[in-house]
Amino acid sequence: MMKNSKVTGVLHFVFCVAAMAALAACSSNPKVKRVDANTVTDLSGYWNNTDVTIVCNSLIAACLNSPRVSQEIERTGRLPVILVGGFRNDSDEHIDTSIISSTMEVAIFNSGKADFVAGGSTRNELRAERQDQQSNASEATAKALANETGADFLLTGSVKTIVDRAGKTSTRTYYVTAEMSGIETNTRLWMDQNAEIKKVIKTPGVKF
């Protein structure tokens, strides 16, 4: 009788351990819910994809509709050719500014009011391909060297934040500055700053 009780106790213990492990495994699985890409999801209060879209579209619209850019188009009789450069992250958080640059390129392309040329790694790949074609492609199809479209202007900028805190409430304001400079003369054709993104974050108190 004693032996059976011990066996029963061991089996019960093993069963409990297995049940607890199963529950732990279930509780650790993330719950995923698909949402529309345009849905605003402010989970942490930090910079997110909605902020990128708002800021980039606003700044590019302001740039291409500015009187000085219009005067430049009228002077040259053609659309300006823009090279999108880097955006510095001078904020207090990690921001992948390459997403800002690529979103700016999309906004310029979709506007139809300017042309832009590839820069960075894409430009290096294109140049490497042209060089490779000189030896490996037929003479009729090989693309000529030193025949790139030179950009007229370089678009650069930065992201900064101002954080104000009081108790468990903080306010984060993002200042995104963009500027377009003439590549040949270094003259500043346009610059603007977007400060539309402002978030109030309330941290809940610890409950016991």
C-alpha positions in Angstrom: 0.0 0.0 0.0 2.8 2.3 0.9 4.6 1.6 -2.4 1.5 2.4 -4.4 1.1 5.7 -2.6 4.7 6.6 -3.4 4.2 5.7 -7.1 1.0 7.7 -7.2 2.7 10.7 -5.6 5.6 10.6 -8.1 3.1 10.4 -11.0 1.2 13.3 -9.6 4.4 15.3 -9.3 5.4 14.5 -12.8 2.0 15.4 -14.1 2.0 18.8 -12.3 5.5 19.6 -13.6 4.4 18.7 -17.2 1.2 20.8 -16.8 3.2 23.8 -15.5 5.6 23.5 -18.4 2.8 23.4 -20.9 1.1 26.5 -19.3 4.4 28.4 -19.4 5.0 27.5 -23.0 1.5 28.7 -23.9 1.8 31.9 -21.9 5.1 32.8 -23.7 3.7 32.6 -27.2 3.1 36.1 -28.6 -0.4 37.1 -29.7 -0.4 38.5 -33.2 -3.1 40.6 -34.7 -2.9 42.0 -38.3 -3.9 45.6 -38.8 -4.2 47.9 -41.7 -0.9 49.5 -42.7 -2.4 53.0 -42.2 -3.5 52.3 -38.7 -1.8 54.6 -36.1 -0.2 52.4 -33.4 1.5 54.5 -30.7 2.6 51.8 -28.2 5.7 53.3 -26.6 5.4 57.0 -27.5 8.6 56.9 -29.5 9.2 57.6 -33.2 7.2 55.2 -35.5 6.2 54.6 -39.1 3.2 57.0 -38.9 5.5 59.8 -37.9 7.9 59.1 -40.8 5.1 59.3 -43.3 3.6 62.5 -41.9 6.9 64.4 -41.7 8.3 63.3 -45.0 5.2 64.0 -47.1 4.8 67.4 -45.4 8.4 68.5 -45.9 8.6 67.3 -49.5 5.4 69.1 -50.3 6.7 72.3 -48.7 10.0 72.0 -50.6 8.6 71.4 -54.1 5.9 74.1 -53.6 8.2 76.7 -52.3 8.5 79.9 -54.4 12.3 79.6 -54.7 12.1 76.1 -56.1 9.4 77.3 -58.6 11.7 80.1 -59.6 14.6 77.6 -60.2 12.3 75.5 -62.4 11.3 78.6 -64.4 15.0 79.7 -64.7 16.3 76.4 -66.0 13.2 75.3 -67.9 13.3 71.8 -66.4 12.6 69.9 -63.2 15.4 70.0 -60.6 17.4 66.9 -60.1 17.7 66.0 -56.4 20.0 63.7 -54.6 18.7 62.6 -51.2 21.5 62.4 -48.7 21.7 61.4 -45.1 19.6 62.6 -42.1 21.4 62.8 -38.8 19.9 61.4 -35.7 20.4 64.1 -33.0 17.5 62.8 -30.9 17.7 61.0 -27.6 16.4 57.7 -29.0 17.4 55.2 -31.7 16.0 56.3 -35.1 16.8 54.5 -38.4 17.2 57.7 -40.5 17.7 55.7 -43.7 13.9 55.1 -43.6 13.5 58.9 -43.6 15.8 59.2 -46.6 14.0 56.5 -48.6 10.6 57.9 -47.7 11.7 61.3 -49.0 12.8 59.7 -52.3 9.3 58.1 -52.7 7.6 61.4 -51.9 9.8 63.2 -54.5 9.2 60.5 -57.1 5.4 60.5 -56.6 5.1 64.2 -56.7 6.1 64.5 -60.3 7.6 67.9 -59.6 11.3 66.8 -59.5 13.6 64.1 -60.6 16.1 62.4 -58.3 19.2 60.3 -58.8 20.3 57.3 -56.9 23.0 57.8 -54.2 24.8 55.7 -51.6 25.0 51.9 -52.1 22.6 51.9 -55.0 24.8 54.4 -56.9 27.8 52.2 -56.2 26.1 49.1 -57.5 25.1 50.9 -60.7 28.6 52.1 -61.3 30.0 48.6 -60.6 27.5 47.1 -63.1 28.4 49.7 -65.8 32.1 48.9 -65.3 31.4 45.2 -65.5 29.5 45.7 -68.8 32.5 47.2 -70.4 34.2 43.8 -70.4 31.3 41.4 -70.5 28.4 43.0 -72.4 28.2 43.4 -76.1 29.3 46.8 -77.5 25.7 47.5 -78.7 24.2 47.0 -75.2 27.0 48.1 -72.8 26.1 51.3 -71.1 28.5 54.2 -71.5 30.7 55.4 -68.6 30.8 59.0 -67.4 27.2 59.6 -68.6 25.4 59.9 -65.4 22.8 62.6 -64.8 24.4 65.0 -62.3 22.2 66.1 -59.4 21.5 69.8 -59.0 20.7 69.7 -55.3 21.5 67.7 -52.2 18.7 67.1 -49.7 19.9 66.5 -46.1 18.6 67.0 -42.6 18.4 66.0 -39.0 16.0 64.7 -36.3 16.0 66.2 -32.8 13.8 65.8 -29.8 12.8 67.9 -26.8 11.6 66.0 -23.8 9.7 67.6 -20.9 8.9 65.6 -17.8 6.8 66.2 -14.7 6.1 63.2 -12.5 4.8 60.3 -14.5 3.9 62.5 -17.5 6.3 63.4 -20.3 6.0 65.2 -23.6 8.1 64.3 -26.6 8.4 66.8 -29.5 10.2 65.9 -32.7 11.9 68.5 -34.8 12.8 67.3 -38.3 14.8 69.8 -40.3 15.4 69.4 -44.1 17.5 71.5 -46.3 18.3 71.5 -50.0 21.6 72.9 -51.2 23.1 73.5 -54.6 25.8 71.0 -55.3 27.8 73.3 -57.6 27.6 76.4 -55.5 26.7 75.2 -52.0 23.9 77.8 -51.9 20.9 77.0 -49.8 17.8 76.9 -52.1 15.3 75.8 -49.4 15.0 74.7 -45.8 12.2 74.0 -43.4 11.4 72.4 -40.1 8.5 70.1 -39.2 7.4 70.0 -35.5 4.0 68.4 -36.0 4.9 65.3 -34.0 4.2 65.9 -30.3 3.3 63.1 -27.9 2.1 63.2 -24.3 3.1 59.9 -22.5 1.6 59.0 -19.1 3.3 56.2 -17.2 1.0 54.2 -14.9 2.1 53.8 -11.3 3.2 50.5 -9.9 0.4 48.5 -8.4 0.9 45.9 -5.6 
